[in-house]
Amino acid sequence: MKLRTSNFSNNTDAGVALFATVSADLGTQVDPGGNTFTGNTNTGLKDNLQSGTVQAVGNTWIANQQGADGNGYYSTAPSYTPVPKLGPASGKNYSIAVTVTLDL
């Protein structure tokens, strides 16, 4: 699954939920996502994968939540150096159910 410049906002649960063993590309260092994950009731990205790494670099999240900066970014232009988050973790921007790496 590859998503670019999509808006995942104002959902009554998660903006995006990943399950099983899907390969998710929501943005990479060389091809930033440009997606928006804001205003969701539960969390922006719910990661229930069994293992692996999810790429979600270069997206807009809720500012000042779970380490996002004041603009809602974890990695910023021009380098988009991914910030790894390791599970389990839970919050408004992302939720990681098991030991998965989420590159933001």
The first five atom37 places (N, CA, C, CB, O) and aatype in JSON, in Angstrom:
{
  "aatype": [12, 11, 10, 1, 16, 15, 2, 13, 15, 2, 2, 16, 3, 0, 7, 19, 0, 10, 13, 0, 16, 19, 15, 0, 3, 10, 7, 16, 5, 19, 3, 14, 7, 7, 2, 16, 13, 16, 7, 2, 16, 2, 16, 7, 10, 11, 3, 2, 10, 5, 15, 7, 16, 19, 5, 0, 19, 7, 2, 16, 17, 9, 0, 2, 5, 5, 7, 0, 3, 7, 2, 7, 18, 18, 15, 16, 0, 14, 15, 18, 16, 14, 19, 14, 11, 10, 7, 14, 0, 15, 7, 11, 2, 18, 15, 9, 0, 19, 16, 19, 16, 10, 3, 10],
  "atom_mask": [
    [1, 1, 1, 1, 1],
    [1, 1, 1, 1, 1],
    [1, 1, 1, 1, 1],
    [1, 1, 1, 1, 1],
    [1, 1, 1, 1, 1],
    [1, 1, 1, 1, 1],
    [1, 1, 1, 1, 1],
    [1, 1, 1, 1, 1],
    [1, 1, 1, 1, 1],
    [1, 1, 1, 1, 1],
    [1, 1, 1, 1, 1],
    [1, 1, 1, 1, 1],
    [1, 1, 1, 1, 1],
    [1, 1, 1, 1, 1],
    [1, 1, 1, 0, 1],
    [1, 1, 1, 1, 1],
    [1, 1, 1, 1, 1],
    [1, 1, 1, 1, 1],
    [1, 1, 1, 1, 1],
    [1, 1, 1, 1, 1],
    [1, 1, 1, 1, 1],
    [1, 1, 1, 1, 1],
    [1, 1, 1, 1, 1],
    [1, 1, 1, 1, 1],
    [1, 1, 1, 1, 1],
    [1, 1, 1, 1, 1],
    [1, 1, 1, 0, 1],
    [1, 1, 1, 1, 1],
    [1, 1, 1, 1, 1],
    [1, 1, 1, 1, 1],
    [1, 1, 1, 1, 1],
    [1, 1, 1, 1, 1],
    [1, 1, 1, 0, 1],
    [1, 1, 1, 0, 1],
    [1, 1, 1, 1, 1],
    [1, 1, 1, 1, 1],
    [1, 1, 1, 1, 1],
    [1, 1, 1, 1, 1],
    [1, 1, 1, 0, 1],
    [1, 1, 1, 1, 1],
    [1, 1, 1, 1, 1],
    [1, 1, 1, 1, 1],
    [1, 1, 1, 1, 1],
    [1, 1, 1, 0, 1],
    [1, 1, 1, 1, 1],
    [1, 1, 1, 1, 1],
    [1, 1, 1, 1, 1],
    [1, 1, 1, 1, 1],
    [1, 1, 1, 1, 1],
    [1, 1, 1, 1, 1],
    [1, 1, 1, 1, 1],
    [1, 1, 1, 0, 1],
    [1, 1, 1, 1, 1],
    [1, 1, 1, 1, 1],
    [1, 1, 1, 1, 1],
    [1, 1, 1, 1, 1],
    [1, 1, 1, 1, 1],
    [1, 1, 1, 0, 1],
    [1, 1, 1, 1, 1],
    [1, 1, 1, 1, 1],
    [1, 1, 1, 1, 1],
    [1, 1, 1, 1, 1],
    [1, 1, 1, 1, 1],
    [1, 1, 1, 1, 1],
    [1, 1, 1, 1, 1],
    [1, 1, 1, 1, 1],
    [1, 1, 1, 0, 1],
    [1, 1, 1, 1, 1],
    [1, 1, 1, 1, 1],
    [1, 1, 1, 0, 1],
    [1, 1, 1, 1, 1],
    [1, 1, 1, 0, 1],
    [1, 1, 1, 1, 1],
    [1, 1, 1, 1, 1],
    [1, 1, 1, 1, 1],
    [1, 1, 1, 1, 1],
    [1, 1, 1, 1, 1],
    [1, 1, 1, 1, 1],
    [1, 1, 1, 1, 1],
    [1, 1, 1, 1, 1],
    [1, 1, 1, 1, 1],
    [1, 1, 1, 1, 1],
    [1, 1, 1, 1, 1],
    [1, 1, 1, 1, 1],
    [1, 1, 1, 1, 1],
    [1, 1, 1, 1, 1],
    [1, 1, 1, 0, 1],
    [1, 1, 1, 1, 1],
    [1, 1, 1, 1, 1],
    [1, 1, 1, 1, 1],
    [1, 1, 1, 0, 1],
    [1, 1, 1, 1, 1],
    [1, 1, 1, 1, 1],
    [1, 1, 1, 1, 1],
    [1, 1, 1, 1, 1],
    [1, 1, 1, 1, 1],
    [1, 1, 1, 1, 1],
    [1, 1, 1, 1, 1],
    [1, 1, 1, 1, 1],
    [1, 1, 1, 1, 1],
    [1, 1, 1, 1, 1],
    [1, 1, 1, 1, 1],
    [1, 1, 1, 1, 1],
    [1, 1, 1, 1, 1]
  ],
  "atom_positions": [
    [[0.84, -1.16, 0.0], [0.0, 0.0, 0.0], [0.9, 1.24, 0.0], [-0.96, -0.01, 1.21], [1.81, 1.36, 0.82]],
    [[0.63, 2.14, -0.91], [1.37, 3.39, -1.0], [0.37, 4.55, -1.03], [2.3, 3.42, -2.27], [-0.54, 4.56, -1.86]],
    [[0.53, 5.51, -0.12], [-0.37, 6.65, -0.06], [0.43, 7.95, -0.1], [-1.24, 6.59, 1.21], [1.42, 8.11, 0.61]],
    [[-0.03, 8.88, -0.94], [0.6, 10.2, -1.05], [-0.49, 11.27, -1.1], [1.52, 10.29, -2.3], [-1.55, 11.08, -1.7]],
    [[-0.2, 12.39, -0.46], [-1.06, 13.59, -0.43], [-2.53, 13.27, -0.15], [-0.96, 14.33, -1.75], [-3.42, 13.8, -0.8]],
    [[-2.75, 12.39, 0.82], [-4.1, 12.03, 1.23], [-4.43, 12.72, 2.56], [-4.25, 10.49, 1.36], [-3.53, 13.06, 3.33]],
    [[-5.72, 12.91, 2.82], [-6.17, 13.56, 4.04], [-6.97, 12.56, 4.87], [-7.01, 14.81, 3.72], [-8.04, 12.12, 4.46]],
    [[-6.45, 12.22, 6.05], [-7.11, 11.31, 6.97], [-7.51, 12.1, 8.2], [-6.19, 10.1, 7.34], [-6.79, 12.09, 9.2]],
    [[-8.64, 12.79, 8.13], [-9.05, 13.7, 9.19], [-10.51, 13.5, 9.56], [-8.81, 15.14, 8.77], [-11.34, 13.11, 8.74]],
    [[-10.78, 13.78, 10.83], [-12.14, 13.81, 11.37], [-12.87, 12.48, 11.27], [-12.94, 14.84, 10.67], [-14.09, 12.45, 11.1]],
    [[-12.14, 11.37, 11.38], [-12.76, 10.04, 11.43], [-13.16, 9.72, 12.86], [-11.79, 8.96, 10.87], [-12.54, 10.21, 13.8]],
    [[-14.19, 8.91, 13.03], [-14.65, 8.56, 14.37], [-13.79, 7.49, 15.03], [-16.08, 8.1, 14.32], [-14.01, 7.18, 16.21]],
    [[-12.83, 6.92, 14.32], [-11.87, 5.99, 14.9], [-10.49, 6.43, 14.43], [-12.17, 4.48, 14.48], [-10.16, 7.61, 14.53]],
    [[-9.68, 5.52, 13.91], [-8.35, 5.87, 13.42], [-8.43, 6.46, 12.01], [-7.44, 4.63, 13.42], [-9.34, 6.14, 11.25]],
    [[-7.47, 7.31, 11.68], [-7.38, 7.81, 10.32], [-7.02, 6.7, 9.36], [0.0, 0.0, 0.0], [-7.66, 6.53, 8.32]],
    [[-5.97, 5.92, 9.7], [-5.54, 4.74, 8.94], [-5.26, 3.63, 9.94], [-4.27, 5.06, 8.05], [-4.58, 3.86, 10.94]],
    [[-5.76, 2.44, 9.69], [-5.49, 1.28, 10.53], [-4.82, 0.2, 9.69], [-6.79, 0.75, 11.19], [-5.33, -0.16, 8.63]],
    [[-3.7, -0.31, 10.15], [-2.95, -1.35, 9.44], [-3.03, -2.64, 10.24], [-1.47, -0.93, 9.22], [-2.83, -2.64, 11.46]],
    [[-3.32, -3.75, 9.55], [-3.45, -5.04, 10.21], [-2.66, -6.1, 9.45], [-4.94, -5.44, 10.32], [-2.3, -5.91, 8.29]],
    [[-2.41, -7.22, 10.12], [-1.77, -8.4, 9.54], [-0.35, -8.09, 9.09], [-2.59, -8.93, 8.37], [0.45, -7.6, 9.88]],
    [[-0.02, -8.37, 7.82], [1.35, -8.22, 7.34], [1.42, -7.36, 6.09], [1.96, -9.59, 7.07], [2.17, -7.67, 5.17]],
    [[0.64, -6.3, 6.04], [0.65, -5.41, 4.89], [1.97, -4.61, 4.86], [-0.57, -4.46, 4.94], [2.55, -4.32, 5.9]],
    [[2.43, -4.26, 3.67], [3.58, -3.39, 3.51], [3.06, -1.98, 3.3], [4.51, -3.86, 2.33], [2.38, -1.72, 2.3]],
    [[3.37, -1.07, 4.21], [2.8, 0.27, 4.16], [3.87, 1.31, 3.86], [2.11, 0.6, 5.47], [4.88, 1.41, 4.57]],
    [[3.64, 2.09, 2.82], [4.51, 3.2, 2.44], [3.65, 4.48, 2.47], [5.17, 2.97, 1.01], [2.95, 4.79, 1.51]],
    [[3.73, 5.2, 3.58], [2.99, 6.45, 3.74], [3.92, 7.65, 3.55], [2.32, 6.52, 5.11], [3.54, 8.79, 3.82]],
    [[5.14, 7.37, 3.07], [6.12, 8.42, 2.82], [7.51, 7.95, 3.19], [0.0, 0.0, 0.0], [7.71, 7.35, 4.25]],
    [[8.47, 8.21, 2.32], [9.86, 7.83, 2.58], [10.74, 9.08, 2.52], [10.34, 6.77, 1.56], [10.28, 10.16, 2.16]],
    [[11.99, 8.92, 2.89], [12.92, 10.05, 2.87], [13.07, 10.61, 1.46], [14.28, 9.62, 3.42], [13.15, 11.83, 1.3]],
    [[13.1, 9.77, 0.45], [13.26, 10.25, -0.92], [11.94, 10.6, -1.59], [13.96, 9.2, -1.75], [11.92, 11.28, -2.62]],
    [[10.82, 10.15, -1.02], [9.49, 10.42, -1.56], [8.51, 10.68, -0.41], [8.99, 9.22, -2.44], [7.7, 9.83, -0.08]],
    [[8.6, 11.9, 0.21], [7.78, 12.21, 1.38], [6.29, 12.06, 1.09], [8.07, 13.63, 1.85], [5.83, 12.3, -0.03]],
    [[5.54, 11.66, 2.12], [4.13, 11.34, 1.95], [3.23, 12.51, 1.64], [0.0, 0.0, 0.0], [2.39, 12.42, 0.75]],
    [[3.38, 13.62, 2.36], [2.48, 14.75, 2.17], [1.06, 14.47, 2.62], [0.0, 0.0, 0.0], [0.14, 15.18, 2.23]],
    [[0.87, 13.42, 3.44], [-0.44, 13.06, 3.96], [-0.74, 13.89, 5.22], [-0.51, 11.55, 4.28], [0.18, 14.41, 5.85]],
    [[-2.01, 14.01, 5.56], [-2.42, 14.72, 6.77], [-3.21, 13.78, 7.66], [-3.26, 15.98, 6.43], [-4.17, 13.15, 7.23]],
    [[-2.78, 13.69, 8.94], [-3.44, 12.84, 9.94], [-3.85, 13.72, 11.12], [-2.48, 11.67, 10.41], [-3.1, 13.82, 12.09]],
    [[-4.99, 14.36, 11.05], [-5.43, 15.25, 12.13], [-6.9, 15.09, 12.43], [-5.14, 16.7, 11.77], [-7.69, 14.68, 11.57]],
    [[-7.28, 15.41, 13.66], [-8.68, 15.47, 14.04], [-9.42, 14.15, 14.12], [0.0, 0.0, 0.0], [-10.65, 14.13, 14.15]],
    [[-8.7, 13.03, 14.15], [-9.36, 11.72, 14.27], [-9.67, 11.44, 15.73], [-8.46, 10.6, 13.67], [-8.89, 11.8, 16.61]],
    [[-10.8, 10.81, 16.0], [-11.22, 10.57, 17.38], [-10.25, 9.67, 18.12], [-12.6, 9.97, 17.4], [-9.9, 9.96, 19.26]],
    [[-9.81, 8.58, 17.49], [-8.94, 7.63, 18.16], [-7.47, 8.03, 17.97], [-9.18, 6.21, 17.63], [-6.85, 8.56, 18.89]],
    [[-6.91, 7.79, 16.81], [-5.5, 8.08, 16.54], [-5.32, 8.27, 15.04], [-4.58, 6.94, 17.07], [-6.15, 7.8, 14.26]],
    [[-4.26, 8.95, 14.62], [-4.03, 9.17, 13.21], [-3.66, 7.91, 12.47], [0.0, 0.0, 0.0], [-4.21, 7.62, 11.4]],
    [[-2.72, 7.14, 13.02], [-2.25, 5.9, 12.41], [-2.24, 4.8, 13.46], [-0.83, 6.07, 11.77], [-1.52, 4.9, 14.45]],
    [[-3.02, 3.78, 13.24], [-3.09, 2.63, 14.16], [-2.37, 1.47, 13.51], [-4.57, 2.25, 14.51], [-2.82, 0.94, 12.5]],
    [[-1.25, 1.08, 14.1], [-0.4, 0.05, 13.53], [-0.56, -1.24, 14.34], [1.09, 0.5, 13.52], [-0.05, -1.35, 15.45]],
    [[-1.27, -2.21, 13.76], [-1.45, -3.51, 14.4], [-0.71, -4.61, 13.65], [-2.94, -3.85, 14.48], [-1.08, -5.78, 13.73]],
    [[0.33, -4.24, 12.92], [1.1, -5.23, 12.17], [1.81, -6.18, 13.12], [2.12, -4.53, 11.24], [2.06, -5.84, 14.27]],
    [[2.13, -7.35, 12.63], [2.8, -8.35, 13.45], [4.3, -8.09, 13.59], [2.58, -9.72, 12.88], [4.89, -8.43, 14.61]],
    [[4.91, -7.49, 12.56], [6.34, -7.18, 12.61], [6.67, -6.26, 11.45], [7.2, -8.49, 12.56], [5.86, -6.05, 10.56]],
    [[7.89, -5.72, 11.47], [8.37, -4.94, 10.34], [8.5, -3.46, 10.61], [0.0, 0.0, 0.0], [8.51, -3.01, 11.76]],
    [[8.6, -2.71, 9.52], [8.78, -1.26, 9.58], [7.74, -0.59, 8.7], [10.2, -0.86, 9.14], [7.52, -1.01, 7.56]],
    [[7.12, 0.44, 9.21], [6.17, 1.25, 8.44], [6.85, 2.58, 8.15], [4.8, 1.45, 9.21], [7.36, 3.22, 9.07]],
    [[6.84, 2.99, 6.89], [7.41, 4.27, 6.5], [6.3, 5.31, 6.47], [8.12, 4.16, 5.12], [5.29, 5.12, 5.79]],
    [[6.48, 6.42, 7.19], [5.48, 7.49, 7.21], [6.2, 8.83, 7.34], [4.46, 7.29, 8.37], [5.9, 9.62, 8.25]],
    [[7.13, 9.08, 6.44], [7.98, 10.27, 6.49], [7.35, 11.42, 5.71], [9.38, 9.96, 5.95], [6.77, 11.2, 4.64]],
    [[7.46, 12.63, 6.24], [7.03, 13.82, 5.5], [5.53, 14.05, 5.51], [0.0, 0.0, 0.0], [4.97, 14.47, 4.5]],
    [[4.88, 13.78, 6.64], [3.44, 13.95, 6.77], [3.13, 15.01, 7.82], [2.76, 12.62, 7.12], [4.01, 15.4, 8.58]],
    [[1.88, 15.47, 7.86], [1.43, 16.42, 8.86], [0.57, 15.71, 9.89], [0.65, 17.58, 8.21], [-0.38, 15.01, 9.55]],
    [[0.92, 15.9, 11.16], [0.23, 15.27, 12.29], [-0.26, 16.36, 13.23], [1.17, 14.26, 13.04], [-0.06, 17.55, 12.96]],
    [[-0.89, 15.97, 14.33], [-1.31, 16.95, 15.33], [-0.05, 17.54, 15.96], [-2.24, 16.28, 16.43], [0.79, 16.82, 16.49]],
    [[0.06, 18.85, 15.91], [1.24, 19.54, 16.42], [1.4, 19.31, 17.92], [1.16, 21.04, 16.12], [0.42, 19.24, 18.67]],
    [[2.65, 19.21, 18.34], [3.0, 19.1, 19.76], [2.42, 17.85, 20.44], [2.54, 20.33, 20.49], [2.19, 17.86, 21.65]],
    [[2.17, 16.8, 19.68], [1.69, 15.53, 20.24], [2.69, 14.43, 19.94], [0.29, 15.17, 19.66], [3.16, 14.3, 18.81]],
    [[3.02, 13.64, 20.93], [3.92, 12.48, 20.78], [5.22, 12.85, 20.07], [3.22, 11.36, 20.02], [5.7, 12.07, 19.25]],
    [[5.77, 13.98, 20.38], [7.05, 14.37, 19.82], [7.0, 15.11, 18.51], [0.0, 0.0, 0.0], [8.05, 15.49, 17.99]],
    [[5.81, 15.33, 17.95], [5.71, 16.15, 16.73], [6.04, 17.59, 17.09], [4.27, 16.05, 16.09], [5.76, 18.04, 18.2]],
    [[6.64, 18.31, 16.16], [6.98, 19.7, 16.44], [5.75, 20.6, 16.35], [8.06, 20.19, 15.46], [4.64, 20.12, 16.15]],
    [[5.94, 21.9, 16.49], [4.85, 22.85, 16.49], [4.09, 22.92, 15.18], [0.0, 0.0, 0.0], [2.98, 23.46, 15.14]],
    [[4.65, 22.39, 14.11], [3.98, 22.34, 12.81], [3.38, 20.97, 12.52], [4.94, 22.73, 11.71], [2.77, 20.77, 11.47]],
    [[3.55, 20.03, 13.43], [3.01, 18.7, 13.25], [3.91, 17.77, 12.46], [0.0, 0.0, 0.0], [3.45, 16.79, 11.88]],
    [[5.22, 18.07, 12.44], [6.16, 17.24, 11.68], [7.13, 16.53, 12.62], [6.93, 18.09, 10.67], [7.52, 17.06, 13.66]],
    [[7.51, 15.34, 12.22], [8.59, 14.63, 12.89], [9.88, 14.8, 12.09], [8.24, 13.13, 13.06], [10.93, 15.06, 12.68]],
    [[9.81, 14.67, 10.8], [10.96, 14.87, 9.92], [10.62, 16.04, 9.0], [11.31, 13.56, 9.09], [9.51, 16.11, 8.46]],
    [[11.55, 16.94, 8.82], [11.27, 18.15, 8.04], [12.21, 18.27, 6.85], [11.39, 19.39, 8.93], [13.3, 17.7, 6.81]],
    [[11.75, 19.05, 5.87], [12.54, 19.3, 4.67], [13.81, 20.06, 5.06], [11.72, 20.11, 3.62], [13.81, 20.75, 6.07]],
    [[14.88, 19.96, 4.31], [14.99, 19.22, 3.05], [15.46, 17.78, 3.22], [15.94, 19.94, 2.14], [15.37, 17.0, 2.27]],
    [[15.96, 17.4, 4.41], [16.54, 16.06, 4.54], [15.52, 14.97, 4.84], [17.58, 16.06, 5.63], [15.76, 13.81, 4.5]],
    [[14.39, 15.31, 5.47], [13.38, 14.31, 5.84], [14.0, 13.09, 6.49], [12.59, 13.88, 4.61], [13.67, 11.95, 6.16]],
    [[14.92, 13.34, 7.43], [15.54, 12.24, 8.14], [14.5, 11.57, 9.03], [16.75, 12.74, 8.98], [13.99, 12.21, 9.95]],
    [[14.17, 10.31, 8.79], [13.12, 9.64, 9.56], [13.45, 9.59, 11.06], [12.9, 8.23, 9.04], [14.6, 9.41, 11.46]],
    [[12.42, 9.75, 11.85], [12.51, 9.6, 13.3], [11.87, 8.26, 13.64], [11.8, 10.79, 14.06], [10.66, 8.1, 13.47]],
    [[12.65, 7.28, 14.11], [12.06, 5.98, 14.42], [11.29, 5.99, 15.73], [13.13, 4.91, 14.46], [11.77, 6.52, 16.73]],
    [[10.11, 5.4, 15.73], [9.3, 5.21, 16.93], [9.11, 3.71, 17.06], [7.92, 5.98, 16.86], [8.79, 3.04, 16.08]],
    [[9.3, 3.2, 18.25], [9.21, 1.76, 18.48], [8.02, 1.44, 19.36], [10.5, 1.23, 19.11], [7.73, 2.17, 20.3]],
    [[7.34, 0.35, 19.05], [6.16, -0.04, 19.83], [6.52, -0.89, 21.01], [0.0, 0.0, 0.0], [7.67, -1.32, 21.15]],
    [[5.57, -1.15, 21.87], [4.21, -0.6, 21.79], [4.15, 0.85, 22.28], [3.27, -1.46, 22.61], [4.91, 1.25, 23.16]],
    [[3.26, 1.6, 21.7], [3.06, 3.01, 22.05], [1.64, 3.38, 21.67], [4.1, 3.93, 21.34], [1.03, 2.76, 20.8]],
    [[1.11, 4.4, 22.32], [-0.24, 4.81, 22.01], [-0.4, 6.3, 22.23], [-1.25, 4.04, 22.86], [0.14, 6.86, 23.18]],
    [[-1.14, 6.96, 21.34], [-1.38, 8.38, 21.47], [-2.25, 8.89, 20.34], [0.0, 0.0, 0.0], [-2.79, 8.09, 19.57]],
    [[-2.41, 10.2, 20.24], [-3.3, 10.79, 19.24], [-2.72, 10.76, 17.83], [-3.6, 12.22, 19.62], [-3.48, 10.69, 16.87]],
    [[-1.4, 10.8, 17.67], [-0.82, 10.76, 16.33], [-0.66, 9.34, 15.81], [0.52, 11.46, 16.32], [-0.98, 9.06, 14.65]],
    [[-0.18, 8.45, 16.65], [0.02, 7.07, 16.21], [-0.14, 6.12, 17.38], [1.4, 6.89, 15.56], [0.05, 6.49, 18.54]],
    [[-0.49, 4.89, 17.06], [-0.59, 3.82, 18.04], [0.12, 2.6, 17.44], [-2.09, 3.5, 18.41], [-0.16, 2.2, 16.31]],
    [[1.02, 2.02, 18.21], [1.74, 0.83, 17.76], [1.41, -0.28, 18.74], [3.31, 1.08, 17.66], [1.71, -0.18, 19.93]],
    [[0.79, -1.34, 18.25], [0.31, -2.41, 19.11], [1.42, -3.36, 19.59], [-0.74, -3.21, 18.39], [1.41, -3.8, 20.73]],
    [[2.38, -3.65, 18.72], [3.43, -4.6, 19.05], [4.78, -3.99, 18.72], [3.24, -5.94, 18.3], [4.88, -2.79, 18.45]],
    [[5.83, -4.81, 18.73], [7.18, -4.32, 18.48], [7.42, -4.13, 16.99], [8.21, -5.28, 19.06], [7.98, -4.99, 16.32]],
    [[6.98, -2.99, 16.49], [7.15, -2.6, 15.1], [7.86, -1.25, 15.09], [5.76, -2.53, 14.34], [7.7, -0.47, 16.03]],
    [[8.64, -0.98, 14.06], [9.29, 0.32, 13.93], [8.46, 1.18, 12.98], [10.75, 0.16, 13.41], [8.1, 0.75, 11.89]],
    [[8.17, 2.39, 13.42], [7.45, 3.35, 12.61], [8.41, 4.5, 12.31], [6.16, 3.86, 13.32], [8.78, 5.25, 13.22]],
    [[8.83, 4.64, 11.05], [9.73, 5.72, 10.65], [8.91, 6.94, 10.27], [10.63, 5.28, 9.47], [8.19, 6.94, 9.27]],
    [[9.03, 7.99, 11.07], [8.33, 9.23, 10.83], [9.29, 10.27, 10.32], [7.64, 9.73, 12.09], [8.89, 11.4, 10.05]]
  ]
}
